[in-house]
Amino acid sequence: MPLSCLDENGRRIQAFDLSPDRWQALKSENQKRRHLKMPCCGSGVVLKKSRRAMCFFAHARVGACLTADEGEKHRALKALAVGVARECGWQAETEVSGSTSRGEIWRADVLATKGNAKVAIEVQWSGQVDEETLRRQDRYRRSGVRGLWLLRQPGFPVRQDLPAVCIGGTLDDGFHALLPYRSSRMSQKDRREMAGWKSVLPMADFIRAALSKRLRWGRITDVSTEGEVEVFFAEADCKSCGVVTDIIVRLDLLLAGQRIDVSLLDLTRHALLIEQLRRQLPASFDLSHLKVRHSRTRQERYLSNGCLGCDRLYGDFFLPGYRHEASVACRYPIRLNEDWSKLIQAHYDWEYDEEEWWLIPER
């Protein structure tokens, strides 16, 4: 059930662009003149409203047209995509058809254009095998159109030639975009059962990011150049002397919408990052206990917290026990320089080394 139709001059009319008065006037005019046509097959049109008062166009008669019926959720997502695209400075319409150089016909749920750039936004609410999604995506590519997919069914392939997100949420509470992790070792069945998502955000924000070149493919250390660090601290009561010391429990590196857990141990071999941390800590934080010590447990020296009374080591292994009571000591911006890149690659290759889709925060 499309959101657009064509008048007798071939001009496209979008249901969501019409005020209630204009919609009623168009409905009355079409009942008299029968001048509106469906863009998919050229048949006559009737103007309808859903139970939620969403306006749409429908075939006047059921005929040979193979265009599938769409539910209200599908229509709502198309209208949302058009609205966001227009906010971002794109021209956007629903149910736009085109063809490849070989004459293969396609019909985009939403086609957004800006200058020579064209993006087809596809809402796939029903199940669709990966091969069909990739075939349709390749058809857009051969037409000079980029395809962006909103897929209700999870488990789709995460690959450079298929920018896609899973649809979460509801029509009542609002739709969300669920950006999946990539794992080249996962089967399609495992991906479909995957519970975790890299990013969860309002669907409008995801579409806005995609149309603003903030949806990027690559490794996290390649696609992002700026981030932030959040430093968490907690009060530790020394079991040896009873002195209470503010200790750093963890650092969270906020990068491309992700939280990467960094410990003081991780910082040990990066003198510039340690100095940056020292400069950013609040004046009330006593820096004297923050230094490199020898750990008998680990049999190595590393950056650590110590008791202000007796210099007892608060080991890296025990710091997670303070997380439930930790609070933010400070937050500061960073550039993803060589030190940060080396730290991430050294400690998190298993999770962040694969190329995949990342959302870059708006600056």
N, C-alpha and C positions, 0 to 999 in steps of 0.2 A: 504494500500500500504506500505509494510514493508520496513524498512531500512536495513534488513539483509537477506541473503540467505545462503544456504549450498552448498559447492562444492562436488565432487564425493567421497571425503573421510570423509564427515560429518563435515568438518571444517566450522565455521561460518565466513562469510564475511560481514563487515559493510560498507555500501555505503559511509558514511562520513569519513572513514579511508583512502579512496583511493584518490590519486591525480588525476587531470584531465587526465593525460597520462595513469595512471594505469586503470582508469575507462574505457577509450576508448579501451585499450588493452583487458580488461576483456569482454567488450561488443562484440568485434570482435571474441574473442575465443569462447564465448558462442554461437554466431551465427553459428559457424562451428561445435562445439562439443555437444552443448545442454547439458552441464554437470552440470549446476546449478539447484538447486531445492529450492522450497519454504519451509521454516521451518514449516509452518502451516499444509501443506497437502502433500508435496512431489511432487507437480506438477512442470512443467517446468517454466522457468523464462525468462522475458525480462527486459532489463535495460532501464530505462527511466529518463528523466529530466523534472521537473515541469517548469512552466512559469517563476519561480524565479530562475531557474537553480539549484534546489535542486535535487540531484541524489537519486533514489529509485528503488526498485525492484517490479515487478508486475507479476501476473499470465500470463503465455503465452496463456492460454485459460480459458474462464469462465467455471467453472465446478461446482462440488457439494460442494466446499469448502465454509464454513459458515463464514470465517473470514471477518469481516466488512471492507469496504473501509475506508481509513483514508484520511483526508484532509491535506493540507500542514501545517496548524497550528499545527495539531496533530504531524506530523512528526518533525516539528521544535522543539517542546517541548521535544520530546523523544531524539533528538540529543543533545539538551541543557543539559538534565538530565545526559546523558552519559558523556558529556564533563566535567561537574562539578564533577561527581562522580570520574572520573579518576584524576582530579586535587586534590581531597581529599585523594588520595591513594587507592581508591577502583578499582577493576576490574569491568567493566560494559559492558553489551551488550544489544541489543534490541531483542524483540520478542523471549524470552527464555521460553520454556515450562517445566513444572514439574508436580508432582502429590502428592496427600496426601497418607498416608499409606493405605487408602481404595481404592486407584486407581482413585480418582477424578482428572481430568486433569485441569490444569490452564496454562495460557500463559501470562507472564508479559510483559508489554510494555518495561520496562527496568528492568534488574536484576543486582543489584550491590552486589558484594561479597568482603569480607575482612576477611581472616581467616575462622572461622566458622560462621561469621555473614553474613546474607543475607537480602537484602532489595529490595522489588519489588516496583518500582515507576510506578503508574498507572495514565495515562492521560485520563480523562473521559470528552471528549468534548461534546458529546450528553447528553441529559437528562437521568437520571437513578434514579429509586425510591430508597429510603433509604434502604429498605429491601434487594435489590439486592446488593448494595454496601457493606452492613454488611455481607451478605452471602459470597461474594467473599473475603472479609477481613478475615472472619473466616476460609475459605479454605486455605488462606496463612498461618494463625496461625498454623493450624494443619499440615502444611508442614514444620514448623520451619522457616518460612520466615516472616519478618516484612513488612507490607504494608504501603506505603506512597502515599496519594491520592492528585492529582491535578485535581480539579473539576470545570468545567466551570459554572455549575448551582449552585447558592447560596442556602442557606437554609438547608444544610446537618447537621446532628446531630453533636454537639461538645461533644465528649466523649473520654475517655481514650483509648479505643480499636480501635479508628479510627483517627489517625493523618492525618489531611487533611487541605487543603487550597483552597481558591477559585482563579480561574484564572482571572486576570484582564489584561488590556492593549491590545496591538495589535501586529501582526507580524511585522508591519512596525516600530512601536515606541518601541517595546520591551514588553515582558510579565511581569506582576507583580504578586506577591503573596499577597492575601488579607486574613489576619488571622482574623477570626470572634471572637466576644465576645460570651460568653456562657450565656444563660439565661434559667434556668429550667422552667421558667414560660411562655416562648414563645411557641406558636404553630408553626408547620412547615410553615404555610402560613406567619406568622409574621416574621419568620427567613428569608424567601425568599425575603421579602420586606424590610429587614433591610438595612439601608443606611450606617451605621457606621461600621468601621473596626478597630480592635485593633491595627493592624500593617499593613502597606503597604510598600513593599520593592521589589526590583528586584527579579524575580523568581530564578535566579541563586544564590542569597544570601540566599534565603529561603532553597533551596535544600542543599546548603553548610552547613547551620546551622543544618538542620535535620541530616545530615550524620556526623556531628561533635559533636553530643550529646548536642546541644544547643537549641533544641526544647524539652521542658519539660512540664510534666503534674503536676498540683497541684495548691495550693493557691500561690499567688504572694509572700507572706511572707515566704513560704516554699521553693520555687524553686530558689529564688535569694538571694545571700548573700552580694553582692556588688552593689553600685549604685553611683550616683552623685547628688549634690544639686546645682541648679542654683538660685542665689539670684537676684531679680529684684528691682531696685530702681527708683525713679523719684523725681523731684524737686516740692516741695509743697510751695505755697505762702500763708502765714498765713492771714486769713481774720481779725484777731484781731489786730495784730501788724505789719504785712507786712513783717516779716522776712522770707527768703527763706531757707528751710531745705530739705536736702536729706532724703527721707523716704523710708523704705522698703515696697514695694507694695505687693510682694508675694515671696514665695519660691517654686520652682518646684523640686520635688523629681523624679529623672530619674531612673526608676527601671524596669528591664525586658522589655525595649523598651517602657515603658509607662511614661507619665508625670502625676504625682499626685500633685495636687494643695495643698500646705500647707500654712497656714497663721501664723502670729505671735501669734494670739489667740490660734492656735493649739499647739504651742510650750510651752505655759505658764506653764504647769505642768511637763515639762521635762527640768530640770536645766542643765543636761549634754549637751543636744542638743542646748540650748541657749548659753552655754559657747563655744561650738564648733563653732557656728555661729559667735560669737564675735571675736574669734581668726582668722577666715577666712576672715572677712571683710577687705577691703583695708584700708591702713593707712589714706587715705584722708577722710574716712567716720567718722563723729563725733559720737561716741558711747554714748555720755552723754545723749541724748534724748531717747535712747532705754531702756525702763524700764517698770516695772509693775505699772500700774495706775488703779485707780478706774474709772469705766465708769458709769455715771448716767443713760445712756440709757439702758445698759445691767444689771445694778445693780450687778456688780461683778468686780473683779480686774483681769487684764490680761496684758500680754506683749504687748506693743504698741509703736508707734511712737509719738513723741511730738514736738512741735515747739521749736526751739533753743532759741527763744526770750522770749516767755511767757509761755512755757510748755503746750500750748493748745493740747489736745488729738486729734490725727488723728485716728478716730474710724475705727474699722475693717469693718463696714458696708459701709463706704465711699471709701475704698481703691480701689475697682474695677474701680472707676471713673478715676484713674490715669494709668490704664493698657495700654491705647493706646500710652502713651508717655514714658513708662518704658523701661529701658535698663538693661543689665546684669551688676551687680556690681562685682560679683565673681562667681566662680564655683569650687567646691571641692568634692573630693571622700569621700564616707562613707562606713562603714560596717553596714549591717542591724542588729543592736544590739537590745536588748530588748526594749529600749526606742523608736526606730523607729518603731518596730513591734507593740508596744502598741498604738502609735499614729495612725498608719494606721488602726488598728483594731477598735480603738475607733471612728474614724471619717468617715471611708470609708467602713464599713462592707457591706453596701448595694451593693457596686460595686465590691469589690475585695475579697469577702469571698468565692466565689464559686471556685471549682477546675476546671481548664481549661488549654488550651495549652498556653505556654508563650515562647517567643524567648529571650534567654539570650544573651546579647551583647558579642562579642568576646573581650577578654582581651589581 
